[in-house]
Amino acid sequence: MTKKQSSALYGVAILFMLYHHLFCIPARLQTEYISVADIVGGGYISIERTLAWFCKVCVGIYAFISGYGLFHSILPFKNKSGSLGQELKSIYASMMKRIFAFMSKYWLVFAIFIPLGVALGKLKIEIPLSLIENIFAYRYDYNDEWWYVKQYVFMVLLFPLIDLFFDYLFRKERRTVRVFFLLTGLGTFYILLFFVLFRLSLKAVIYSLIFIIGYLCARFDIFLKLQKRIRPGAPSGTVGLVVFAAAFALRSLLATDAAYCRSDIFIAPIVVFSLCLLTRKQGKVTGCLARLGKYSTYMWLTHTFYCYYYFREFSTFTHISTLIFIQLVVVSLLTAIVLSFLEKLISSTFLFVRRRITCHKLK
C-alpha cells in the first residue's frame, strides 16, 4: 500500500462515515426525506439502510490503516544500530509527536465548535471537571462521534508494545529475560490503562485488534504476497470489485444493527485489500480520493455538528437523500480546508514568535 493509496482509503473511509451517520438511523435527522436508493429498491428492500450499516466498516478501515502506517513510520528507527532502550525511546517520541499533532486538530475544532454551540444555545457547560475531561477526550459529552479520539490515542500509545512483542517473537537477539520482563511490565500497564479508559468495552477490543492486524499485514507484507497470488493477466480492479462485493454481502448478512462491528475484525482487512486493488492504478479517481483523505480528520471531527447538533435543518433542507449526502460532504470538506489553513497559520505564527524570542535571547 503506497502513501497515495492510504490517503485514498482515508478518503473512502470518510465518505463511508458521512453516509453511515446520515442514514444508519434515519430518525436522528428528525425530518422526512426522499430516499433515492430505496426508490431503486422498489420499496421492498431498504437499500439505503443496508448501505449505511455497511459503511460502519469505515472505523475498521481507519484502525487498520493506522496500524499499517505506523509500522512503516518506525522503520527508520529500527534500521539504525543502537540499543533496545534507544530504539524504544525514539519510537515513543515519534508516537507522542503523532498524538500531539492529532490532538492539536481536535483542540482546534473544540475551541471553535464548542463555544459556537454555547453561543447558539445548543450546549450548556456547567461542570469544570467534565469540561477538562472532554478537552483531553477522556469523555465525549459534546459530540458522541468523538469516542474514537480516545481509541486512536490509546492505539498509538499501545503501538511500541505491539512492535516489541513481535520483535521478541521473531528476532533472536530480542529473546532475552530483560525483554520478557519489559514486555510483562508494559503489558500490565496497558491492560490497566485499557480498563481505566474503556472498562470492558468490546468495541474498543475489536478496533484494537484490527489495528494490530493492520500492523501485522505491514510487517509481513501480506497484501503484496496476496497480490502476487492473483493470476497473471487478471485485472486487479475486477478482482478488487469481486472481493469488495463479497465483503459487502457477508457484512450485510451479519449486521444486526447500525452499531454492529464484531465481524469487522476479519471483514475490515478484506475491504482494505479490495480497495488497495481498486486504487492500484493511480488514476484521477484515486487522486481525488487521496486529496479528500488529506482532510478526513477535520471532516470526521466536524460533520456531525452539521447533520445532528447545530445545523440539522440546513443540512437536510433539500429532503432528498443523495443531495443531503453531497451537501454534507461539500460543507464538511470546506470546513476542513478552512481549519487546515487556520492550523498552518497558528503553527507558522508560533514558529515566528519562537524564532523572535530566540534571536532576542541571543543578542
C-alpha positions as CSV (number, residue, x, y, z in Angstrom):
1,M,0.0,0.0,0.0
2,T,1.5,3.3,-1.1
3,K,1.1,6.6,0.7
4,K,-1.2,7.8,-2.0
5,Q,-3.3,4.7,-1.7
6,S,-3.6,5.0,2.1
7,S,-4.7,8.7,1.6
8,A,-7.3,7.5,-0.9
9,L,-8.5,4.8,1.5
10,Y,-8.9,7.6,4.1
11,G,-11.0,9.4,1.5
12,V,-13.2,6.3,1.0
13,A,-13.5,5.9,4.8
14,I,-14.7,9.5,5.4
15,L,-17.3,9.1,2.6
16,F,-18.5,5.9,4.3
17,M,-18.6,7.7,7.7
18,L,-20.7,10.6,6.4
19,Y,-23.1,8.2,4.7
20,H,-23.3,6.0,7.8
21,H,-24.1,8.9,10.1
22,L,-26.7,10.3,7.8
23,F,-28.7,7.2,7.1
24,C,-27.9,4.4,9.5
25,I,-30.7,5.7,11.9
26,P,-32.9,8.0,9.8
27,A,-34.8,9.2,12.9
28,R,-31.7,11.1,14.0
29,L,-32.1,13.5,11.2
30,Q,-35.6,14.4,12.6
31,T,-37.0,15.1,9.1
32,E,-38.7,13.3,6.3
33,Y,-36.8,12.9,3.1
34,I,-37.0,11.0,-0.2
35,S,-34.6,8.0,-0.3
36,V,-33.3,7.7,-3.8
37,A,-31.7,4.3,-3.0
38,D,-35.0,2.9,-1.7
39,I,-36.8,4.1,-4.8
40,V,-34.3,1.9,-6.8
41,G,-35.2,-1.0,-4.5
42,G,-38.9,-0.5,-5.3
43,G,-39.7,0.0,-1.7
44,Y,-39.3,-3.7,-0.9
45,I,-35.6,-3.5,0.2
46,S,-34.1,-0.8,2.4
47,I,-31.0,-0.3,0.2
48,E,-30.1,2.9,1.9
49,R,-30.1,1.5,5.4
50,T,-28.2,-1.6,4.2
51,L,-25.5,0.6,2.6
52,A,-25.4,2.9,5.7
53,W,-25.0,-0.1,8.1
54,F,-22.2,-1.5,5.9
55,C,-20.5,1.9,5.9
56,K,-19.8,1.4,9.7
57,V,-16.8,-0.5,8.4
58,C,-15.2,2.9,8.0
59,V,-13.9,2.8,11.6
60,G,-12.3,-0.5,10.9
61,I,-10.6,1.0,7.8
62,Y,-9.2,3.8,9.9
63,A,-7.9,1.5,12.6
64,F,-6.3,-0.9,10.1
65,I,-4.6,1.9,8.1
66,S,-3.3,3.4,11.3
67,G,-1.6,0.2,12.3
68,Y,-0.3,-0.4,8.8
69,G,1.1,3.1,8.5
70,L,2.7,3.3,12.0
71,F,4.8,0.2,11.2
72,H,6.3,1.9,8.2
73,S,6.7,5.2,10.1
74,I,9.1,3.5,12.6
75,L,11.3,1.7,10.1
76,P,14.0,4.4,10.2
77,F,14.4,3.9,13.9
78,K,14.6,0.1,13.6
79,N,17.2,0.2,10.8
80,K,19.6,2.3,13.0
81,S,22.1,0.3,15.1
82,G,21.5,1.0,18.8
83,S,20.3,-0.4,22.0
84,L,16.7,-1.5,22.6
85,G,16.3,1.4,25.1
86,Q,17.3,3.9,22.4
87,E,15.0,2.4,19.9
88,L,12.1,2.3,22.2
89,K,12.8,5.9,23.2
90,S,12.8,7.0,19.6
91,I,9.6,5.1,18.8
92,Y,7.8,6.5,21.9
93,A,9.0,10.0,21.0
94,S,7.6,9.6,17.5
95,M,4.3,8.3,18.8
96,M,3.9,11.3,21.2
97,K,4.6,13.7,18.3
98,R,1.9,11.9,16.3
99,I,-0.6,12.1,19.2
100,F,0.2,15.8,19.8
101,A,-0.4,16.5,16.1
102,F,-3.7,14.7,16.1
103,M,-4.8,16.3,19.4
104,S,-3.9,19.7,18.1
105,K,-6.5,19.2,15.4
106,Y,-9.0,18.0,18.0
107,W,-8.3,21.1,20.2
108,L,-8.7,23.5,17.3
109,V,-12.1,22.0,16.5
110,F,-13.0,22.0,20.2
111,A,-12.0,25.6,20.6
112,I,-14.2,26.7,17.7
113,F,-17.3,24.5,17.8
114,I,-17.9,24.1,21.5
115,P,-18.1,27.9,22.2
116,L,-20.2,28.1,19.0
117,G,-22.6,25.6,20.5
118,V,-22.9,27.6,23.7
119,A,-23.5,30.8,21.7
120,L,-26.2,29.1,19.6
121,G,-27.9,27.8,22.8
122,K,-27.2,24.2,21.7
123,L,-24.8,23.3,24.6
124,K,-24.6,24.1,28.3
125,I,-21.2,23.8,30.0
126,E,-21.6,23.9,33.8
127,I,-19.1,21.4,35.4
128,P,-15.4,22.4,35.2
129,L,-14.2,18.8,35.7
130,S,-16.4,17.5,32.9
131,L,-15.0,20.2,30.6
132,I,-11.4,19.2,31.4
133,E,-12.2,15.6,30.7
134,N,-13.7,16.5,27.4
135,I,-10.8,18.7,26.4
136,F,-8.5,15.7,26.9
137,A,-11.0,13.4,25.2
138,Y,-11.5,11.2,28.2
139,R,-15.2,11.9,27.8
140,Y,-17.1,13.0,24.7
141,D,-20.3,14.7,26.1
142,Y,-20.4,17.4,23.4
143,N,-20.2,15.1,20.3
144,D,-20.9,11.4,20.6
145,E,-18.9,10.7,17.4
146,W,-15.7,11.8,19.1
147,W,-15.5,8.5,21.0
148,Y,-12.8,7.4,18.6
149,V,-10.4,10.1,19.7
150,K,-9.6,8.2,22.9
151,Q,-9.5,4.9,21.0
152,Y,-6.9,6.3,18.5
153,V,-4.7,7.8,21.2
154,F,-4.7,4.5,23.1
155,M,-3.8,2.5,20.0
156,V,-0.9,4.9,19.2
157,L,0.4,4.6,22.7
158,L,0.0,0.8,22.5
159,F,2.0,0.5,19.3
160,P,5.5,0.4,20.7
161,L,4.4,-2.6,22.9
162,I,2.9,-4.4,19.9
163,D,6.1,-3.9,17.9
164,L,8.3,-5.0,20.8
165,F,6.2,-8.1,21.4
166,F,6.5,-9.3,17.7
167,D,10.2,-8.4,17.8
168,Y,10.5,-10.7,20.8
169,L,8.8,-13.5,18.8
170,F,10.7,-13.1,15.5
171,R,14.1,-11.6,16.3
172,K,16.5,-13.9,18.1
173,E,18.6,-11.1,19.6
174,R,15.4,-9.8,21.3
175,R,14.6,-13.1,23.1
176,T,16.2,-12.2,26.4
177,V,15.0,-12.2,30.0
178,R,15.2,-8.4,30.1
179,V,12.9,-8.0,27.1
180,F,10.5,-10.6,28.6
181,F,10.2,-8.6,31.9
182,L,9.9,-5.3,29.9
183,L,7.1,-6.8,27.9
184,T,5.4,-8.1,31.1
185,G,5.7,-4.7,32.8
186,L,4.5,-2.7,29.8
187,G,1.7,-5.2,29.1
188,T,0.4,-4.9,32.7
189,F,0.4,-1.1,32.4
190,Y,-1.5,-1.1,29.1
191,I,-4.1,-3.6,30.4
192,L,-4.7,-1.3,33.4
193,L,-4.8,1.7,31.1
194,F,-7.3,0.0,28.9
195,F,-9.7,-0.8,31.8
196,V,-9.4,2.8,33.1
197,L,-10.2,4.2,29.6
198,F,-12.7,1.7,28.3
199,R,-13.7,-0.6,31.2
200,L,-15.0,-3.8,29.4
201,S,-15.8,-2.3,26.0
202,L,-16.0,-5.0,23.3
203,K,-15.9,-2.2,20.7
204,A,-12.5,-1.0,22.0
205,V,-11.1,-4.5,21.9
206,I,-12.3,-5.1,18.3
207,Y,-10.8,-1.9,16.9
208,S,-7.5,-2.5,18.9
209,L,-7.3,-6.0,17.3
210,I,-8.0,-4.5,13.8
211,F,-5.2,-2.0,14.5
212,I,-2.9,-4.9,15.3
213,I,-3.9,-6.8,12.2
214,G,-3.0,-3.7,10.1
215,Y,0.4,-3.7,11.8
216,L,0.9,-7.4,11.0
217,C,-0.1,-7.0,7.4
218,A,2.5,-4.3,7.0
219,R,5.2,-6.2,8.9
220,F,4.8,-9.4,6.9
221,D,3.9,-7.8,3.5
222,I,0.7,-9.8,3.5
223,F,-1.0,-7.6,0.8
224,L,1.9,-7.8,-1.5
225,K,2.0,-11.6,-1.1
226,L,-1.7,-11.9,-1.8
227,Q,-1.4,-9.6,-4.9
228,K,1.3,-11.9,-6.3
229,R,-1.0,-14.9,-5.9
230,I,-3.6,-13.2,-8.3
231,R,-3.4,-14.9,-11.6
232,P,-1.2,-13.0,-14.1
233,G,-3.3,-11.1,-16.6
234,A,-6.3,-10.8,-14.2
235,P,-7.4,-7.2,-13.9
236,S,-6.7,-6.1,-10.3
237,G,-9.7,-3.7,-10.5
238,T,-12.1,-6.6,-11.3
239,V,-10.6,-8.8,-8.6
240,G,-10.9,-5.9,-6.1
241,L,-14.5,-5.3,-7.1
242,V,-15.4,-9.0,-6.6
243,V,-13.6,-9.1,-3.2
244,F,-15.4,-5.9,-2.1
245,A,-18.8,-7.2,-3.2
246,A,-18.2,-10.4,-1.2
247,A,-17.2,-8.4,1.9
248,F,-20.3,-6.2,1.5
249,A,-22.6,-9.2,1.1
250,L,-21.1,-11.0,4.1
251,R,-21.2,-8.0,6.4
252,S,-24.7,-7.1,5.3
253,L,-25.9,-10.6,6.2
254,L,-24.2,-10.5,9.6
255,A,-25.1,-6.9,10.7
256,T,-27.9,-6.8,13.3
257,D,-28.0,-3.1,14.0
258,A,-26.4,0.2,12.9
259,A,-23.6,-0.1,15.5
260,Y,-22.7,-3.7,14.6
261,C,-18.9,-4.2,14.3
262,R,-18.0,-7.6,15.6
263,S,-17.2,-9.2,12.2
264,D,-15.1,-6.2,11.2
265,I,-12.1,-8.0,12.7
266,F,-11.9,-10.0,9.5
267,I,-14.1,-8.0,7.2
268,A,-12.2,-4.7,7.5
269,P,-8.9,-6.1,6.3
270,I,-10.7,-7.7,3.3
271,V,-12.3,-4.4,2.5
272,V,-9.0,-2.6,2.8
273,F,-7.3,-5.2,0.5
274,S,-10.1,-4.8,-2.1
275,L,-9.8,-1.1,-2.0
276,C,-6.0,-1.4,-2.5
277,L,-6.6,-3.4,-5.6
278,L,-9.2,-0.9,-6.9
279,T,-6.8,2.0,-6.3
280,R,-3.8,0.2,-7.7
281,K,-3.9,2.3,-10.9
282,Q,-3.2,5.8,-9.8
283,G,-5.9,7.4,-11.9
284,K,-8.0,10.6,-11.4
285,V,-10.5,8.9,-9.0
286,T,-7.6,7.7,-6.7
287,G,-6.1,11.2,-6.8
288,C,-9.4,12.9,-5.9
289,L,-9.9,10.4,-3.0
290,A,-6.4,11.0,-1.8
291,R,-6.9,14.7,-1.7
292,L,-10.2,14.1,0.2
293,G,-8.3,11.8,2.6
294,K,-5.9,14.7,3.5
295,Y,-8.9,16.5,5.1
296,S,-10.6,13.4,6.5
297,T,-9.6,14.1,10.2
298,Y,-11.3,17.5,10.2
299,M,-14.2,16.2,8.3
300,W,-14.7,13.4,10.8
301,L,-14.5,15.8,13.8
302,T,-16.9,18.4,12.4
303,H,-19.5,16.8,10.1
304,T,-22.0,15.8,12.9
305,F,-22.2,19.3,14.1
306,Y,-23.9,20.0,10.8
307,C,-26.1,16.9,10.4
308,Y,-27.0,16.3,14.1
309,Y,-26.2,19.0,16.6
310,Y,-26.2,22.6,15.3
311,F,-27.4,22.9,11.7
312,R,-29.7,19.9,11.1
313,E,-32.4,21.9,9.3
314,F,-29.8,23.4,6.9
315,S,-28.2,20.0,6.2
316,T,-31.5,18.4,5.3
317,F,-33.4,21.2,3.6
318,T,-33.3,19.5,0.1
319,H,-35.2,16.5,1.6
320,I,-33.5,14.2,-1.0
321,S,-31.1,11.7,0.4
322,T,-28.5,11.9,-2.4
323,L,-28.4,15.8,-2.2
324,I,-28.3,15.7,1.6
325,F,-25.2,13.5,1.4
326,I,-23.5,15.6,-1.3
327,Q,-24.2,18.8,0.7
328,L,-22.7,17.3,3.9
329,V,-19.6,16.2,2.0
330,V,-19.1,19.7,0.5
331,V,-19.8,21.6,3.7
332,S,-17.5,19.3,5.8
333,L,-14.8,19.5,3.2
334,L,-14.9,23.3,3.0
335,T,-14.8,23.4,6.8
336,A,-11.8,21.1,6.8
337,I,-10.0,23.3,4.3
338,V,-10.6,26.4,6.4
339,L,-9.5,24.6,9.6
340,S,-6.3,23.3,7.8
341,F,-5.5,26.8,6.8
342,L,-6.0,28.0,10.4
343,E,-3.8,25.2,11.7
344,K,-1.0,26.2,9.4
345,L,-1.5,29.9,10.3
346,I,-1.3,29.2,14.0
347,S,1.7,26.9,13.5
348,S,3.6,29.4,11.4
349,T,2.8,32.2,13.9
350,F,4.0,30.2,16.8
351,L,7.3,29.4,15.0
352,F,7.8,33.0,14.1
353,V,7.3,34.2,17.7
354,R,9.6,31.5,19.0
355,R,12.3,32.5,16.5
356,R,12.0,36.1,17.5
357,I,12.3,35.2,21.2
358,T,15.3,33.0,20.5
359,C,17.0,35.8,18.5
360,H,16.3,38.3,21.3
361,K,17.9,36.0,23.9
362,L,21.0,35.5,21.7
363,K,21.6,39.3,21.4
